[in-house]
């Protein structure tokens, strides 16, 4: 049975990787920058882990302000973006193709009772692709727990690095609990891979946890991160 992400998909178009235009739902986080995390699965055309920085606009309104005001009033953690069908793989190209998505912002998960808080003509211009990688179900199992840190030193998030099924998708806010390590002075917010100490690959981080981590480099200096809030956790879409 096709997943609901496929609803509204356009007819398949020829593409070197066999991808086609489809509805690609995304989690929204960020209050200084509007960041999106694609909600992936292990089958085409949804088989990409992708983190984006975007800029919102709409005729006669300020959708970014609408989102911020609604988040503050509702205290809801999950906000999602539902664009009209487009070809996700163009953002994984090197360099990524310029892209402006058109769609709607939902309070809550758009497939699980979410409520639209904007019209359906909001434009989200992709200003930067912070991370993009196609998922391969046959990938070797990870040796340790890995996350991607993205955003900025002042407003950072971590996303679980997805590898092979069964796996989990998780996004948490994170803060440096000690003075930020030296590398953050030159960090532009693009995703950086972290190794998490003391965890097996299948054990997710927990909200409220303080965790030792280091860059994906055996010689990198360790630093600590706190996890003040979990925004999203999903296993069903990545079960197989």
C-alpha positions as CSV (number, residue, x, y, z in Angstrom):
1,X,0.0,0.0,0.0
2,X,1.5,3.4,-0.9
3,X,2.3,5.7,2.0
4,X,0.3,8.9,2.4
5,X,3.3,10.9,1.4
6,X,2.6,9.7,-2.1
7,X,-0.8,11.4,-2.2
8,X,-0.9,14.1,-4.8
9,X,2.2,12.9,-6.5
10,X,2.5,13.9,-10.1
11,X,2.9,11.3,-12.9
12,X,6.4,9.8,-12.9
13,X,9.0,11.8,-14.9
14,X,12.1,10.4,-16.5
15,X,15.1,10.9,-14.2
16,X,18.5,9.2,-14.0
17,X,17.8,7.9,-10.5
18,X,14.2,6.9,-11.2
19,X,12.8,9.6,-9.0
20,X,9.6,11.5,-9.7
21,X,7.7,14.5,-8.4
22,X,5.8,13.8,-5.1
23,X,4.6,15.4,-1.9
24,X,7.6,15.6,0.4
25,X,6.5,16.4,4.0
26,X,9.0,18.1,6.3
27,X,9.4,18.9,9.9
28,X,9.8,22.7,10.7
29,X,12.1,23.9,13.5
30,X,13.8,27.2,14.3
31,X,12.9,30.6,15.4
32,X,15.8,32.7,14.0
33,X,16.1,30.6,10.9
34,X,13.4,28.5,9.3
35,X,14.8,25.0,9.1
36,X,13.2,22.0,7.5
37,X,14.0,18.3,7.9
38,X,12.6,16.0,5.3
39,X,10.5,13.1,6.7
40,X,12.1,10.2,4.9
41,X,11.3,6.5,4.1
42,X,13.5,3.8,2.7
43,X,11.8,3.8,-0.8
44,X,11.9,6.1,-3.7
45,X,11.2,9.0,-4.1
46,X,11.2,9.6,-0.4
47,X,14.6,8.0,0.4
48,X,16.6,11.1,1.3
49,X,17.7,12.4,4.6
50,X,17.7,16.2,4.0
51,X,18.1,19.3,6.1
52,X,17.2,22.7,4.5
53,X,17.4,26.4,5.4
54,X,14.5,28.3,3.8
55,X,13.0,31.7,3.5
56,X,9.2,32.1,3.6
57,X,6.9,34.5,1.7
58,X,3.3,34.7,0.7
59,X,1.0,37.3,-1.0
60,X,-0.3,39.8,1.6
61,X,1.0,38.0,4.7
62,X,4.1,37.0,6.6
63,X,4.1,33.2,7.0
64,X,7.2,33.1,9.1
65,X,5.6,35.5,11.7
66,X,2.4,33.4,11.5
67,X,4.4,30.3,12.3
68,X,6.3,31.9,15.1
69,X,3.2,33.4,16.7
70,X,1.3,30.1,16.5
71,X,4.2,28.1,18.0
72,X,4.5,30.6,20.9
73,X,0.7,30.5,21.5
74,X,0.2,26.8,21.1
75,X,3.4,25.4,22.7
76,X,3.1,22.6,20.1
77,X,6.4,20.9,19.3
78,X,5.6,19.5,15.9
79,X,5.1,21.8,12.9
80,X,5.2,20.4,9.4
81,X,5.5,21.8,5.9
82,X,3.4,20.2,3.1
83,X,4.6,21.3,-0.4
84,X,3.0,20.7,-3.7
85,X,4.7,17.9,-5.6
86,X,8.3,18.5,-6.6
87,X,11.4,16.4,-7.3
88,X,13.4,16.1,-4.1
89,X,16.5,14.7,-5.8
90,X,17.3,18.1,-7.4
91,X,18.4,19.3,-3.9
92,X,20.8,16.4,-3.6
93,X,22.7,17.3,-6.8
94,X,26.1,18.9,-6.6
95,X,25.5,21.8,-6.7
96,X,21.8,21.7,-5.7
97,X,19.4,23.1,-8.2
98,X,17.7,26.4,-7.2
99,X,14.3,25.6,-5.8
100,X,11.2,27.3,-4.4
101,X,8.6,25.1,-2.9
102,X,4.9,26.1,-2.7
103,X,2.8,24.7,0.1
104,X,1.2,25.0,3.5
105,X,2.4,25.1,7.2
106,X,0.6,22.7,9.6
107,X,0.5,22.8,13.4
108,X,1.1,19.1,14.2
109,X,1.8,16.3,11.8
110,X,0.0,16.9,8.5
111,X,-0.9,13.2,8.2
112,X,-2.0,12.8,11.9
113,X,-4.6,15.4,12.7
114,X,-2.5,18.5,12.0
115,X,-4.2,21.8,11.3
116,X,-3.2,24.2,8.5
117,X,-2.2,27.6,9.8
118,X,-1.5,29.2,6.5
119,X,-3.0,29.3,3.0
120,X,-1.7,26.8,0.4
121,X,0.3,29.4,-1.5
122,X,3.2,30.0,0.8
123,X,6.6,30.0,-1.0
124,X,9.6,28.4,0.7
125,X,12.8,29.3,-1.1
126,X,15.6,26.9,-0.3
127,X,18.4,29.2,0.6
128,X,20.8,26.5,1.7
129,X,21.0,22.7,1.6
130,X,22.5,21.9,5.0
131,X,22.6,18.1,4.4
132,X,21.5,15.8,1.7
133,X,22.1,12.0,1.4
134,X,20.2,9.2,-0.3
135,X,19.4,6.3,2.0
136,X,20.4,2.8,1.1
137,X,18.7,0.0,3.0
138,X,21.6,-2.3,2.4
139,X,24.1,0.0,4.1
140,X,26.3,-1.6,6.7
141,X,25.1,-1.3,10.3
142,X,26.5,1.7,12.2
143,X,29.2,1.0,14.8
144,X,28.1,3.8,17.1
145,X,25.4,6.3,17.6
146,X,25.7,9.3,15.3
147,X,23.8,12.6,14.9
148,X,24.0,15.6,12.7
149,X,24.2,19.0,14.4
150,X,22.8,21.9,12.3
151,X,21.5,25.5,12.7
152,X,23.9,27.8,14.5
153,X,25.8,28.0,17.8
154,X,23.0,30.1,19.3
155,X,20.1,27.9,18.0
156,X,21.3,24.4,17.3
157,X,19.5,21.2,16.6
158,X,20.6,17.5,16.3
159,X,19.1,15.0,13.8
160,X,19.7,11.3,14.2
161,X,21.8,10.0,11.3
162,X,19.6,7.5,9.5
163,X,21.4,4.5,8.0
164,X,19.4,1.3,7.4
165,X,16.1,-0.3,8.5
166,X,14.8,-0.5,11.1
167,X,15.8,3.0,12.1
168,X,14.5,6.1,13.7
169,X,14.1,9.8,12.7
170,X,14.6,12.2,15.6
171,X,15.1,15.9,16.0
172,X,16.1,17.6,19.3
173,X,17.1,21.1,20.2
174,X,20.6,21.2,21.6
175,X,22.8,23.6,23.6
176,X,26.5,23.6,24.4
177,X,26.7,23.1,28.1
178,X,30.3,24.3,28.3
179,X,31.8,27.1,26.2
180,X,31.4,26.1,22.6
181,X,34.4,24.3,21.2
182,X,36.7,26.2,18.9
183,X,35.2,24.9,15.7
184,X,31.9,26.7,16.3
185,X,33.5,30.1,15.6
186,X,33.8,29.2,11.9
187,X,30.6,27.1,11.8
188,X,28.1,28.3,9.3
189,X,25.3,26.1,10.4
190,X,25.7,23.3,7.8
191,X,25.2,19.9,9.2
192,X,28.2,18.3,10.9
193,X,28.4,14.6,11.9
194,X,28.8,13.8,15.6
195,X,29.7,10.6,17.4
196,X,27.9,10.2,20.7
197,X,29.8,8.5,23.5
198,X,28.4,5.7,25.6
199,X,25.4,4.8,23.4
200,X,24.7,1.8,21.2
201,X,23.5,2.7,17.7
202,X,19.9,1.8,18.4
203,X,19.5,3.8,21.6
204,X,18.1,7.4,20.9
205,X,19.1,10.4,22.9
206,X,16.5,11.6,25.4
207,X,15.0,15.0,26.1
208,X,16.7,16.5,29.1
209,X,19.9,14.5,28.7
210,X,23.4,15.9,28.9
211,X,25.7,14.0,26.5
212,X,29.3,13.8,25.6
213,X,30.0,14.0,21.9
214,X,32.8,14.7,19.4
215,X,33.1,15.4,15.7
216,X,33.4,12.5,13.3
217,X,37.2,12.3,13.9
218,X,38.9,10.0,16.4
219,X,41.3,12.8,17.4
220,X,38.6,15.5,17.8
221,X,38.2,17.0,21.3
222,X,35.0,15.9,23.2
223,X,32.4,18.4,24.3
224,X,29.1,18.3,26.1
225,X,25.6,19.0,24.7
226,X,22.3,19.2,26.5
227,X,19.0,18.2,24.9
228,X,16.4,20.6,26.3
229,X,13.6,19.6,23.9
230,X,12.7,16.8,21.5
231,X,10.6,18.0,18.6
232,X,10.1,14.7,16.7
233,X,10.6,11.0,17.0
234,X,9.4,8.4,14.4
235,X,10.1,4.8,13.8
236,X,7.1,3.6,11.7
237,X,8.2,5.3,8.5
238,X,11.6,3.7,8.7
239,X,10.6,0.2,9.8
240,X,11.4,-1.3,6.4
